[in-house]
């Protein structure tokens, strides 16, 4: 796992049980899965809008919105007792496999 992902995982695990008044992450967990999913959807929409407006010389909004989306996806995974390393493991298993073949294999 990358250092950043390890650090984020540790912070998310720590803040999951923090006081929701003191921690944004704890407040999301306290609000429940539906609120977390709402945030993931909101951030995904913001990524799409930023991508539409991205130019060769200005990618900052796209990168910021993508960071927000990834962060909220990590919160979602944490809420569901999963983590980013498990996602990286799935991606690693797909290296060298055709996207069509991988998708077909999921249906089995």
C-alpha positions as CSV (number, residue, x, y, z in Angstrom):
1,X,0.0,0.0,0.0
2,X,1.3,3.5,-0.7
3,X,2.4,5.6,2.2
4,X,-0.5,8.1,1.5
5,X,-3.0,5.3,1.4
6,X,-1.6,3.7,4.6
7,X,-1.7,7.1,6.4
8,X,-5.3,7.8,5.2
9,X,-6.4,4.3,6.3
10,X,-4.9,4.8,9.7
11,X,-6.5,8.2,10.1
12,X,-9.9,6.9,8.9
13,X,-9.8,4.0,11.3
14,X,-8.9,6.4,14.2
15,X,-11.5,9.0,13.3
16,X,-14.3,6.4,12.7
17,X,-14.8,6.2,16.5
18,X,-14.1,9.9,17.2
19,X,-16.7,12.4,18.4
20,X,-18.8,13.4,15.4
21,X,-18.7,17.0,16.6
22,X,-14.9,17.0,16.3
23,X,-14.4,14.9,13.1
24,X,-15.9,15.1,9.7
25,X,-15.2,11.4,9.1
26,X,-16.9,10.5,12.4
27,X,-19.8,12.7,11.5
28,X,-20.2,10.8,8.2
29,X,-20.1,7.4,9.9
30,X,-22.6,8.6,12.5
31,X,-24.9,9.8,9.7
32,X,-24.8,6.3,8.2
33,X,-24.2,4.6,4.9
34,X,-26.8,6.5,2.9
35,X,-25.2,9.9,3.8
36,X,-21.8,8.5,2.9
37,X,-23.1,7.2,-0.5
38,X,-24.8,10.6,-1.1
39,X,-21.3,12.2,-0.6
40,X,-19.7,9.7,-3.0
41,X,-22.4,10.5,-5.6
42,X,-22.0,14.2,-5.1
43,X,-18.2,14.0,-5.5
44,X,-18.5,11.7,-8.6
45,X,-20.8,14.4,-10.2
46,X,-18.2,17.1,-9.4
47,X,-15.5,15.0,-11.0
48,X,-17.5,14.7,-14.2
49,X,-18.2,18.4,-14.3
50,X,-14.6,19.3,-13.6
51,X,-13.4,16.9,-16.3
52,X,-15.7,18.6,-18.8
53,X,-14.1,21.9,-18.0
54,X,-10.5,20.6,-17.9
55,X,-8.0,22.2,-20.3
56,X,-4.4,21.2,-21.0
57,X,-3.2,24.1,-18.9
58,X,-5.7,23.8,-16.0
59,X,-6.2,20.4,-14.4
60,X,-6.3,21.6,-10.8
61,X,-10.1,21.4,-10.3
62,X,-10.2,17.9,-11.8
63,X,-7.4,16.7,-9.5
64,X,-9.0,18.3,-6.4
65,X,-12.4,16.9,-7.2
66,X,-10.9,13.4,-7.9
67,X,-9.1,13.6,-4.5
68,X,-12.4,14.4,-2.9
69,X,-14.1,11.4,-4.6
70,X,-11.3,9.0,-3.7
71,X,-11.4,10.2,-0.1
72,X,-15.1,9.7,0.2
73,X,-14.8,6.3,-1.4
74,X,-12.3,5.4,1.3
75,X,-14.7,6.5,4.0
76,X,-17.4,4.3,2.3
77,X,-15.0,1.3,2.2
78,X,-14.1,1.9,5.9
79,X,-17.8,2.1,6.8
80,X,-18.3,-1.3,5.1
81,X,-15.2,-2.8,6.9
82,X,-13.1,-2.7,3.7
83,X,-10.0,-0.7,2.8
84,X,-8.1,0.8,-0.1
85,X,-5.6,-2.1,-0.1
86,X,-8.3,-4.5,-1.0
87,X,-9.1,-2.3,-4.0
88,X,-5.5,-2.2,-5.0
89,X,-5.3,-6.0,-4.7
90,X,-8.3,-6.3,-7.1
91,X,-6.6,-3.9,-9.5
92,X,-3.3,-5.8,-9.3
93,X,-5.1,-9.0,-10.1
94,X,-6.5,-7.4,-13.2
95,X,-3.1,-6.3,-14.6
96,X,-2.5,-8.0,-17.9
97,X,-6.1,-9.2,-18.2
98,X,-8.3,-7.8,-21.0
99,X,-11.0,-5.6,-19.7
100,X,-13.6,-7.6,-21.7
101,X,-12.3,-10.9,-20.2
102,X,-12.2,-9.5,-16.7
103,X,-15.8,-8.2,-16.9
104,X,-17.0,-11.5,-18.4
105,X,-15.3,-13.4,-15.6
106,X,-17.2,-11.4,-13.0
107,X,-20.5,-12.7,-14.4
108,X,-19.5,-16.3,-13.6
